[in-house]
Amino acid sequence: MTTKLILPAMNGGELSRRMEGRVDLDGIYDRGFAEMFNFVPTVEGPVAKRPGFRDVRGAAPTASWLSRFVPLQTQAYVLEWSDYALRFYTNGGRIEESAIAPYQIATPYPAAIARKIWKHQSYDRLYLTHASYPPASLNRLDAAHFEVQTLPLKRGPFKTQNADEAITVTASAPIGAGVVLTATAPIFKPGHVGAAFLLEAKDFGDVTAWEAGYDGVVIGAKRRSDGKVYEAATAGKTGTVQPTHTEGTEYDGAAVGKDINAKDAGGIRWTYLYDRFGEATITAVDAGGLSATVTVTRRLADSLTATGSFRWAHCAFSQAEGWPHISCVWAGRLFFFKGLEFYASVAGDYLNFAYYTDGGLFAPDMAFRRTLSSTEPPIWVKSDQRLLVGTPSGELLLGAINSQAAVSGDNVDALPQSSYGSADVEPVDIGTGLLFVQRGGRKIRDAEYVYERDRFVGANSTIYARHITRSGVVQLAYQQEPEEIVWGVRGDGLMFAHPHSPEQQIKGFSRVGLGAGVARSIVAIPSNDVQEDEVWILGDLDGNRRVLQLADWWQEDDRDVSDADKLAHLKEAFFVDWGVTYRGEPKQSFTEGLAHLAGRAVRVLADGGVVPGMTVDQAGRLAPDLPYAASVVHIGIGYQARLRPMRLEVRGAGTIQGRRKRIVRMVLRLIDTAAALVVDAKGNIERLIDRPTNAKMNQPVPLVNGDTTNKAVGGGYEREAQPLILSDDPLPMMISAIMPELEIET
């Protein structure tokens, strides 16, 4: 029995071996493949050979990670992290200090922890947070200059105040530098040096209360009013306006004149001194921990020089208390996460963590501290209308209890969303949702808000391709233009690609491997014209770390494009890895930029024509010379793209699974493709596209659009009948349908 089939859609991607018997899954099995390597499924249905990776620059020898920094859509950067240094890439190249040296700035971080540094961007500042280092930021000074700065946090944040009334602290003076704080217990540690300290007065019992109409006030007299202490700058009788100001000097009355009873109206000028809350920065700690030398940054109450207070608190962030490990800007505040606690800045003032106003009062827009309702600390956060938080045991949603009011200390809650648990891999934003990696490091989940369930849910995107992340996910990146592709790097250095389209619920993944070497890190940033998203990787070629950029996706020509325009387009086809491009006057000898390819066989596309049998010698020279002079030449390591269908099935009566069969003929429907190979079960190779007899040897092969001829394919009967489709040449290939003809034993 002979039958003809068509595989009209291929965006099911590479399916796991567990799917080999699931012929019942319409829309999954018939769109999936047993192997899809260096082909990428597209949202529309065809598969396209992925473009090559251009060699940009050699990385620092200790380079370990890439991350993105996008202060403007028209000015985006790739950051290269190495031992205690950062380098910068933009507009397709590296920022250079000089003709022989890259622009590089110092950081406090070794390369080994670059992946673990939490990075969150807000305009021209990239917040950098790690549990072993003070919170810092990378600041963009101008288009080509940057600095890493320890964040100058103000007013804390502070830990919960001490509640043990037996442990009190007194001060040697209320203001100045060199003030000594003395405690009744060893509360100070060397790691507190440089950190803030909060000391609240026990009471103002040593200061007389302000009263209206009190006569006989002398200059320098102190009065307490509205929880604050003031000093008289003039003498006389108090007025009728109670002092409440928090800075400077103000009258409490008319000062000159009579009241309605023709008596002295009174009026004293009062200078604000302090309130209950004083702060200082610790500059030294004694050996026993009972005292510390400080610089007072917010005046202490005078009573603290005689009467100790148990109302004190250490700064939450220091070498002794530990540093936050995650930060983000959300709801108009800067948030820090440290363990299960999170600290929010004053609204609109990201570096200010004052819990109370200058008058010593608490207010909704002031900073606050809360504890997450979780058993484990977060490992990632993503800000949206609410703040999605991932922990090893589950995912939470942080938001306002009353959605009609702003987030504040009394209006915030964290609600459980799912219990999948997350791996220590930063999620990626994908339009209206995000992708995160589940606790085991292999499942990728699509977190999206579902109105009917009033929560975020995380569908398993890798449900049909569990093998695709076998060695664990290291990093994710999202390329939105021109193709909607989620990229990932695995622990073994292979990559994967996933066309993400929520509208079509595409499940397809493919594996991506460099022609040589491995990938260590991957990011995507918008191009400077914002028309495309650039994909960058940190690659390792036999221990040589280099930064590569994915070449432009091959865009098929319109049907009415002239042959001359098609030829010009083909000259730009870039399908080699670790590759370089020459553009200029026609020539045959090449040496520029090839040192990293020394001693390797390379593939060459010269003015759109494939030149076989080329190498780069140990001196970094292409050998032999080209057989003809060319003006556009791409040189790099070749890679193979492979596509193998699942075991074919005939829909209708019964099944052909388990029956012996052979593929007798094969037709491919192609878009802008120059070469296509089919390998049968016996290893026989058949070219489905013949070179035209009138084509010149130093000219490109015309691209095929449409169906190949119905060619016979060799091979005997077998139960699998899964032909392997190959692309070996450095040329584009896009398949929109596969049409095999089967002969089935009855």
QUIFENFEN-V571352 format. One record per residue. RES is the residue in three letters. PHI is phi in radians with two decimals (999 if undefined). Layout:
# QUIFENFEN-V571352
RES & PHI
RES & PHI
This chain:
# QUIFENFEN-V571352
MET & 999
THR & -2.00
THR & -2.49
LYS & -1.98
LEU & -2.11
ILE & -2.41
LEU & -1.83
PRO & -1.54
ALA & -2.46
MET & -2.23
ASN & -1.53
GLY & -1.31
GLY & 1.21
GLU & -1.46
LEU & -1.64
SER & -1.30
ARG & -1.13
ARG & -1.18
MET & -1.67
GLU & -1.09
GLY & -1.80
ARG & -1.57
VAL & -1.18
ASP & -1.38
LEU & -1.52
ASP & -1.11
GLY & 1.45
ILE & -2.04
TYR & -1.07
ASP & -1.32
ARG & -1.86
GLY & -1.67
PHE & -2.35
ALA & -1.28
GLU & -2.56
MET & -2.50
PHE & -2.17
ASN & 1.15
PHE & -1.72
VAL & -2.18
PRO & -1.18
THR & -1.88
VAL & -1.04
GLU & -1.26
GLY & 2.37
PRO & -1.17
VAL & -1.94
ALA & -2.19
LYS & -1.13
ARG & -1.21
PRO & -1.21
GLY & -1.42
PHE & -1.89
ARG & -1.33
ASP & -1.40
VAL & -1.74
ARG & -2.77
GLY & -1.25
ALA & -1.52
ALA & -1.06
PRO & -0.96
THR & -1.73
ALA & -0.98
SER & -2.30
TRP & -2.78
LEU & -2.09
SER & -2.46
ARG & -1.90
PHE & -2.52
VAL & -2.19
PRO & -1.15
LEU & -2.44
GLN & -1.08
THR & -1.63
GLN & -2.54
ALA & -1.99
TYR & -2.30
VAL & -1.83
LEU & -1.79
GLU & -1.80
TRP & -1.69
SER & -2.39
ASP & -1.05
TYR & 1.00
ALA & -2.67
LEU & -2.25
ARG & -2.09
PHE & -2.29
TYR & -2.22
THR & -2.82
ASN & 0.90
GLY & 1.43
GLY & -2.58
ARG & -1.68
ILE & -1.29
GLU & -1.92
GLU & -1.39
SER & -2.71
ALA & -1.16
ILE & -2.14
ALA & -2.53
PRO & -1.33
TYR & -1.25
GLN & -2.57
ILE & -2.13
ALA & -1.45
THR & -2.33
PRO & -1.51
TYR & -1.86
PRO & -1.28
ALA & -1.08
ALA & -1.09
ILE & -1.87
ALA & -0.99
ARG & -1.12
LYS & -1.52
ILE & -1.29
TRP & -1.37
LYS & -2.12
HIS & -2.40
GLN & -1.74
SER & -2.46
TYR & 0.97
ASP & -1.50
ARG & -2.17
LEU & -1.94
TYR & -1.27
LEU & -2.10
THR & -2.34
HIS & -2.65
ALA & -1.11
SER & -1.84
TYR & -2.41
PRO & -1.04
PRO & -1.05
ALA & -2.43
SER & -2.58
LEU & -1.67
ASN & -1.89
ARG & -1.51
LEU & -1.51
ASP & -2.74
ALA & -1.07
ALA & -2.32
HIS & -2.43
PHE & -2.49
GLU & -2.60
VAL & -1.80
GLN & -2.29
THR & -1.15
LEU & -1.13
PRO & -1.43
LEU & -1.17
LYS & -2.03
ARG & 1.04
GLY & 1.93
PRO & -1.26
PHE & -1.91
LYS & -1.26
THR & -1.07
GLN & -1.10
ASN & -1.01
ALA & -2.03
ASP & -1.48
GLU & -1.17
ALA & -1.41
ILE & -1.79
THR & -2.03
VAL & -2.28
THR & -2.05
ALA & -2.15
SER & -1.35
ALA & -2.79
PRO & -1.47
ILE & -2.46
GLY & 1.78
ALA & -1.71
GLY & 1.31
VAL & -1.25
VAL & -1.85
LEU & -1.73
THR & -2.10
ALA & -1.95
THR & -1.54
ALA & -2.59
PRO & -1.30
ILE & -1.71
PHE & -1.78
LYS & -2.20
PRO & -0.95
GLY & -1.21
HIS & -1.46
VAL & -1.05
GLY & 1.64
ALA & -1.66
ALA & -1.44
PHE & -2.43
LEU & -1.84
LEU & -2.38
GLU & -1.76
ALA & -1.11
LYS & -1.14
ASP & -2.87
PHE & -1.93
GLY & -1.09
ASP & -1.54
VAL & -2.13
THR & -1.20
ALA & -1.26
TRP & -1.26
GLU & -2.37
ALA & -1.27
GLY & 1.28
TYR & -1.49
ASP & -1.71
GLY & 1.58
VAL & -1.23
VAL & -1.89
ILE & -1.07
GLY & 1.64
ALA & -1.16
LYS & -1.91
ARG & -2.40
ARG & -1.80
SER & -2.73
ASP & 0.97
GLY & 1.33
LYS & -2.29
VAL & -2.02
TYR & -2.18
GLU & -2.11
ALA & -1.26
ALA & -1.70
THR & -2.36
ALA & -1.84
GLY & 2.27
LYS & -1.91
THR & -1.18
GLY & -1.51
THR & -1.94
VAL & -1.78
GLN & -1.11
PRO & -1.16
THR & -2.37
HIS & -1.17
THR & -2.03
GLU & -2.81
GLY & 1.24
THR & -2.23
GLU & -2.48
TYR & -1.35
ASP & -1.78
GLY & -3.02
ALA & -1.28
ALA & 1.27
VAL & -2.33
GLY & 2.09
LYS & -1.99
ASP & -1.52
ILE & -1.19
ASN & -1.69
ALA & 1.09
LYS & -1.89
ASP & -0.99
ALA & -1.23
GLY & 1.31
GLY & 2.63
ILE & -2.09
ARG & -1.48
TRP & -1.94
THR & -1.73
TYR & -1.15
LEU & -1.91
TYR & -2.89
ASP & -2.12
ARG & -1.21
PHE & -1.73
GLY & -2.03
GLU & -2.37
ALA & -2.63
THR & -1.91
ILE & -1.32
THR & -1.92
ALA & -2.81
VAL & -2.28
ASP & -1.29
ALA & -1.08
GLY & -1.54
GLY & 1.40
LEU & -1.53
SER & -2.54
ALA & -2.54
THR & -1.62
VAL & -2.37
THR & -1.95
VAL & -1.28
THR & -1.86
ARG & -2.49
ARG & -0.83
LEU & -1.45
ALA & -1.17
ASP & -1.03
SER & -1.08
LEU & -1.23
THR & -1.35
ALA & -2.08
THR & -2.08
GLY & -1.22
SER & -2.13
PHE & -1.55
ARG & -1.56
TRP & -2.32
ALA & -2.69
HIS & -1.43
CYS & -1.08
ALA & -1.21
PHE & -2.03
SER & -2.98
GLN & -1.13
ALA & -1.39
GLU & -1.61
GLY & 1.72
TRP & -1.97
PRO & -1.17
HIS & -2.01
ILE & -2.49
SER & -2.47
CYS & -2.86
VAL & -1.77
TRP & -2.74
ALA & 0.95
GLY & 1.31
ARG & -2.34
LEU & -1.65
PHE & -1.87
PHE & -2.07
PHE & -1.99
LYS & -2.41
GLY & 1.08
LEU & -1.57
GLU & -1.67
PHE & -2.26
TYR & -2.15
ALA & -1.96
SER & -1.32
VAL & -1.05
ALA & -1.02
GLY & 1.40
ASP & -2.31
TYR & -1.07
LEU & -1.70
ASN & -1.81
PHE & -2.07
ALA & -1.24
TYR & -1.44
TYR & -2.48
THR & -1.28
ASP & -1.09
GLY & -1.54
GLY & 1.39
LEU & -1.92
PHE & -1.55
ALA & -2.55
PRO & -1.05
ASP & -1.55
MET & -1.45
ALA & -1.15
PHE & -2.61
ARG & -2.26
ARG & -2.46
THR & -2.02
LEU & -1.20
SER & -1.46
SER & -2.51
THR & -1.49
GLU & -2.36
PRO & -1.22
PRO & -1.20
ILE & -2.05
TRP & -2.76
VAL & -2.40
LYS & -2.39
SER & -1.62
ASP & -2.57
GLN & -1.04
ARG & -2.15
LEU & -1.87
LEU & -1.52
VAL & -2.11
GLY & -1.86
THR & -2.19
PRO & -1.08
SER & -1.90
GLY & 2.98
GLU & -2.04
LEU & -2.16
LEU & -2.14
LEU & -1.70
GLY & -2.89
ALA & -1.32
ILE & -1.14
ASN & -1.74
SER & -1.18
GLN & -1.49
ALA & -2.09
ALA & -1.22
VAL & -1.12
SER & -2.63
GLY & -1.06
ASP & -1.76
ASN & -2.40
VAL & -2.65
ASP & -2.67
ALA & -2.10
LEU & -1.90
PRO & -1.07
GLN & -1.99
SER & -2.75
SER & -2.11
TYR & -1.20
GLY & 1.43
SER & -2.11
ALA & -1.51
ASP & -1.41
VAL & -2.31
GLU & -1.13
PRO & -1.16
VAL & -2.14
ASP & -1.33
ILE & -2.31
GLY & 1.30
THR & -1.72
GLY & -2.46
LEU & -2.62
LEU & -1.86
PHE & -2.30
VAL & -1.73
GLN & -1.24
ARG & -0.79
GLY & -1.29
GLY & 1.52
ARG & -2.16
LYS & -1.41
ILE & -1.88
ARG & -1.98
ASP & -1.75
ALA & -1.51
GLU & -2.53
TYR & -1.28
VAL & -1.96
TYR & -1.07
GLU & -1.08
ARG & -1.77
ASP & 0.91
ARG & -2.88
PHE & -1.42
VAL & -2.07
GLY & -2.18
ALA & -1.18
ASN & -1.39
SER & -1.25
THR & -1.76
ILE & -1.05
TYR & -1.75
ALA & -2.47
ARG & -1.09
HIS & -1.30
ILE & -1.12
THR & -2.04
ARG & -0.90
SER & -1.59
GLY & 1.60
VAL & -1.54
VAL & -1.70
GLN & -2.77
LEU & -2.12
ALA & -2.58
TYR & -2.12
GLN & -1.81
GLN & -1.64
GLU & -2.26
PRO & -1.43
GLU & -1.78
GLU & -1.56
ILE & -2.24
VAL & -1.62
TRP & -1.82
GLY & -2.56
VAL & -1.94
ARG & -1.66
GLY & -1.11
ASP & -1.58
GLY & 1.62
LEU & -1.36
MET & -2.03
PHE & -2.46
ALA & -2.33
HIS & -2.45
PRO & -1.26
HIS & -1.79
SER & -2.50
PRO & -1.00
GLU & -1.11
GLN & -1.81
GLN & 0.91
ILE & -1.24
LYS & -1.86
GLY & -1.30
PHE & -2.27
SER & -2.39
ARG & -1.60
VAL & -2.28
GLY & -2.30
LEU & -1.20
GLY & -1.07
ALA & -2.77
GLY & 1.33
VAL & -2.40
ALA & -1.73
ARG & -1.94
SER & -2.74
ILE & -2.58
VAL & -2.50
ALA & -2.31
ILE & -2.37
PRO & -1.22
SER & -1.23
ASN & -1.15
ASP & -1.70
VAL & 0.97
GLN & -1.43
GLU & -2.43
ASP & -1.85
GLU & -1.58
VAL & -1.87
TRP & -2.11
ILE & -2.32
LEU & -1.70
GLY & -1.89
ASP & -2.23
LEU & -1.93
ASP & 0.95
GLY & 1.51
ASN & -1.65
ARG & -1.42
ARG & -2.45
VAL & -1.74
LEU & -2.13
GLN & -2.25
LEU & -1.09
ALA & -1.18
ASP & -1.07
TRP & -1.09
TRP & -1.21
GLN & -1.80
GLU & -1.08
ASP & -1.29
ASP & -1.14
ARG & -1.12
ASP & -1.69
VAL & -1.26
SER & -1.26
ASP & -1.09
ALA & -1.15
ASP & -1.20
LYS & -1.11
LEU & -1.14
ALA & -1.10
HIS & -1.14
LEU & -1.10
LYS & -1.04
GLU & -1.58
ALA & -1.10
PHE & -2.12
PHE & -2.33
VAL & -2.32
ASP & -1.83
TRP & 0.94
GLY & -1.62
VAL & -2.24
THR & -2.24
TYR & -1.90
ARG & -2.32
GLY & 2.90
GLU & -1.13
PRO & -0.99
LYS & -2.68
GLN & -2.07
SER & -1.89
PHE & -2.46
THR & -2.36
GLU & -1.21
GLY & 1.26
LEU & -1.89
ALA & -1.03
HIS & -1.23
LEU & -1.81
ALA & -0.98
GLY & 1.43
ARG & -2.03
ALA & -1.27
VAL & -2.27
ARG & -1.85
VAL & -2.29
LEU & -2.05
ALA & -2.01
ASP & 0.89
GLY & 1.52
GLY & -1.83
VAL & -1.41
VAL & -1.92
PRO & -1.42
GLY & 1.22
MET & -1.84
THR & -2.41
VAL & -1.96
ASP & -1.35
GLN & -1.12
ALA & -1.53
GLY & 1.40
ARG & -2.04
LEU & -1.16
ALA & -2.38
PRO & -1.29
ASP & -1.10
LEU & -1.07
PRO & -1.27
TYR & -2.59
ALA & -1.31
ALA & -2.36
SER & -1.81
VAL & -2.24
VAL & -2.28
HIS & -1.92
ILE & -2.26
GLY & -3.05
ILE & -1.45
GLY & -1.28
TYR & -2.44
GLN & -1.88
ALA & -1.89
ARG & -2.24
LEU & -2.49
ARG & -2.29
PRO & -1.19
MET & -1.18
ARG & -1.02
LEU & -1.13
GLU & -2.32
VAL & -1.86
ARG & -1.26
GLY & 2.33
ALA & -1.28
GLY & 1.20
THR & -2.62
ILE & -1.83
GLN & -1.12
GLY & 1.50
ARG & -1.61
ARG & -1.29
LYS & -2.76
ARG & -2.55
ILE & -1.53
VAL & -1.71
ARG & -2.51
MET & -2.56
VAL & -2.20
LEU & -1.98
ARG & -1.65
LEU & -2.01
ILE & -2.22
ASP & 0.84
THR & -2.19
ALA & -1.83
ALA & -2.61
ALA & -2.59
LEU & -2.04
VAL & -2.20
VAL & -1.96
ASP & -1.54
ALA & -1.11
LYS & -1.62
GLY & 1.55
ASN & -1.27
ILE & -1.86
GLU & -2.14
ARG & -1.47
LEU & -1.52
ILE & -2.14
ASP & -1.61
ARG & -1.24
PRO & -1.00
THR & -1.15
ASN & -1.65
ALA & -1.35
LYS & -1.32
MET & -1.17
ASN & -1.76
GLN & -2.13
PRO & -1.11
VAL & -1.36
PRO & -1.02
LEU & -1.34
VAL & -1.66
ASN & -2.22
GLY & 2.15
ASP & -1.52
THR & -1.29
THR & -1.16
ASN & -1.32
LYS & -1.51
ALA & -1.25
VAL & -2.09
GLY & -1.33
GLY & 1.97
GLY & -1.60
TYR & -1.23
GLU & -2.72
ARG & -1.54
GLU & -1.49
ALA & 0.91
GLN & -2.17
PRO & -1.14
LEU & -1.78
ILE & -1.75
LEU & -2.16
SER & -2.29
ASP & -1.81
ASP & -1.38
PRO & -1.34
LEU & -2.38
PRO & -1.24
MET & -2.67
MET & -2.39
ILE & -2.00
SER & -1.82
ALA & -2.84
ILE & -2.09
MET & -2.22
PRO & -1.54
GLU & -1.92
LEU & -1.87
GLU & -1.97
ILE & -1.98
GLU & -1.17
THR & -1.52
